[in-house]
Amino acid sequence: MSTLRKSRKLYAIALHRLHDYKELLRIEMQLQGRGVGVQVAAYVLTGLLALLAITFIGVAVIVTAWDTPYRSEAAWLVVALYFLLAAASLYFVRHYHAESALTTLKSELQRDYNVLKESL
């Protein structure tokens, strides 16, 4: 009988906390949404400008070597440089792990889970 009363109390506590979790999720998603929008705009602009800069650097290298016997080597060097930059970008993107957006909610859930686990 004691276990039944205890589980009813725990159920009531968990049900009460569910509203808190919902509110916390809403707040975190609003904060995360604003930050993500600004970051995406900044990354798109930075990527576009970097692409233009790299393209013109390649053109400048080829134009500089145009009247030399190394014209074709310069062109292939630019192609190799672009390939290496693309590979490095891919490596960075695949190995970069951003921090989770819901860290506060996860920590609250983990804390409440530990409390429930200890009380049973």
TAPE-V238769 format. One record per residue. RES is the residue in three letters. OMEGA is omega in whole degrees, -180 to 180 (NA if undefined). Layout:
RES:OMEGA, RES:OMEGA
This chain:
MET:-180, SER:180, THR:179, LEU:177, ARG:-180, LYS:-180, SER:175, ARG:178, LYS:179, LEU:178, TYR:179, ALA:178, ILE:-180, ALA:179, LEU:177, HIS:-179, ARG:-180, LEU:177, HIS:178, ASP:179, TYR:-179, LYS:179, GLU:179, LEU:178, LEU:179, ARG:-179, ILE:-179, GLU:179, MET:176, GLN:180, LEU:-179, GLN:-179, GLY:179, ARG:-179, GLY:-179, VAL:179, GLY:179, VAL:-180, GLN:-180, VAL:179, ALA:180, ALA:180, TYR:179, VAL:179, LEU:179, THR:179, GLY:179, LEU:180, LEU:177, ALA:178, LEU:177, LEU:-179, ALA:-179, ILE:178, THR:-179, PHE:174, ILE:178, GLY:178, VAL:-180, ALA:178, VAL:-179, ILE:180, VAL:180, THR:-178, ALA:-173, TRP:-177, ASP:178, THR:178, PRO:-177, TYR:-177, ARG:-177, SER:177, GLU:179, ALA:179, ALA:179, TRP:176, LEU:177, VAL:178, VAL:179, ALA:178, LEU:178, TYR:179, PHE:179, LEU:177, LEU:178, ALA:179, ALA:178, ALA:177, SER:178, LEU:178, TYR:-179, PHE:-178, VAL:-178, ARG:-177, HIS:179, TYR:179, HIS:178, ALA:177, GLU:-178, SER:-178, ALA:-173, LEU:-175, THR:-179, THR:179, LEU:179, LYS:-180, SER:177, GLU:178, LEU:179, GLN:179, ARG:179, ASP:177, TYR:179, ASN:178, VAL:179, LEU:-179, LYS:179, GLU:-177, SER:176, LEU:NA
